[in-house]
Amino acid sequence: MPTTDHLDDHALVRAAVAGDRAATDVLLRRHYDRMYAVCRRITGNDADAADAAQEAMIAIVRGLARFDGRSSFGTWAYRIATNASLDELRRRRRRPTPADAGRGDDLPGDHDAATADPDGERRLDRVSDRMLVDDALRRVPEEFRIPLVMRDVGDLDYAEIAAALDVPVGTVKSRIARGRAALAQFAHAGNRGGSGGRPRRIDPLPDDPRAERSDPR
């Protein structure tokens, strides 16, 4: 039976638009983890992130025929995930929020993967780092957290973020800079508080595709 797993995103989109359900499934599976990471870090908790990710996937399937290929499919999908997350935040503001919503939530599979890994100590360090970053990110004011996640996890450019948030590009850059500074401060404080010694270096956002290089833009 022929498989679509080896096809690139643009070929999968063409096949999906032509009615190939397997191609649609491959596209969604291929990008779900990053989409969920965007939703999780914007909304701040698993329940709202799951709702936003589901809405994003529905919007992607319905909008595949409108994908024009000018950007990568991933960028287009992460933009939709961002918009779905912003919609979820607006809905959340209109309903009561439990005081402990999102507190102590881990990303999916963190504990299971840590306990199953034969190199447990190193894996647990990575899990601890991710939990520390997520906790710090929740403390960053929403005004700065959202554009920061859109940039560093969603990989959107400044113009795309400005359009989504309806603010000038200069404002986007300023908010991202302030968000990164706040994230670093909270992560550093959390790391010192938990370790009792010299803090380890913490990568700001583990899902950032540019995590190993600086961002000059």
Residue, then its C-alpha position, 0 to 999 in steps of 0.5 A: m500500500p503506498t504511503t504518504d509519510h515521505l511526502d513534503d508538506h506541499a505535496l501533502v497539502r495538494a493530496a489532502v485538497a484532492g480528498d486524500r484523508a491519509a495525507t491530511d492525517v499525516l499533515l496534522r500528526r507531523h505538526y501537532d506537537r508544535m501546534y500544541a506547544v504554541c497553544r499550551r504556552i499561550t493559554g497556560n494550561d492543558a485543558d485550554a490548550a487542548d481545546a485551542a489545538q482541536e479548534a486549530m486542527i478543524a480550521i486547518v482542515r477546513g482551510l487547506a484549499r486556501f493555503d497558497g504556499r507563500s509561507s511554509f505549511g508549518t508557519w501557516a498552521y502555527r498562525i492558526a494555532t495562535n489565533a485559536s489560542l487567542d480566541e480561547l483566551r477571550r472565551r476564558r475571560r468571559r468565564p470563571t477561572p479556577a484559582d489553580a488552573g494550569r498550576g503544576d501542569d507538565l507538557p504531555g508525556d514528561h513524567d512517563a518519558a522521564t521514568a522510562d528513560p534509562d539515562g534517567e538523571r539527565r532526562l529528569d534534569r531536562v524535564s525539570d528545566r522544562m517545568l521551570v521554564d513553563d512555570a516562569l512563562r506563566r508568570v510573564p504578563e500576558e501582554f508580553r507572553i503572547p508575542l514571545v510565544m508567537r515568535d519563539v515557539g510559533d516561529l512567526d515573523y514580526a509583521e505576522i505577529a503585529a497583524a494578529l495582535d493589531v499593534p505596530v511592529g515596533t510594539v511587537k519587538s518591544r513586548i518580545a524583548r520585555g517578555r524575554a527579559a521577564l522570562a529570564q528573570f523568573a527562570h533564574a529566580g526559580n532555578r536558584g530557589g530550587s537548586g540551592g547552588r549556582p544556577r544552571r543555564i536554562d534555554p528559554l523556550p525548549d520548542d524554539p527552532r532557533a534555540e541554539r542560535s541567537d535571534p538578530r531580528 
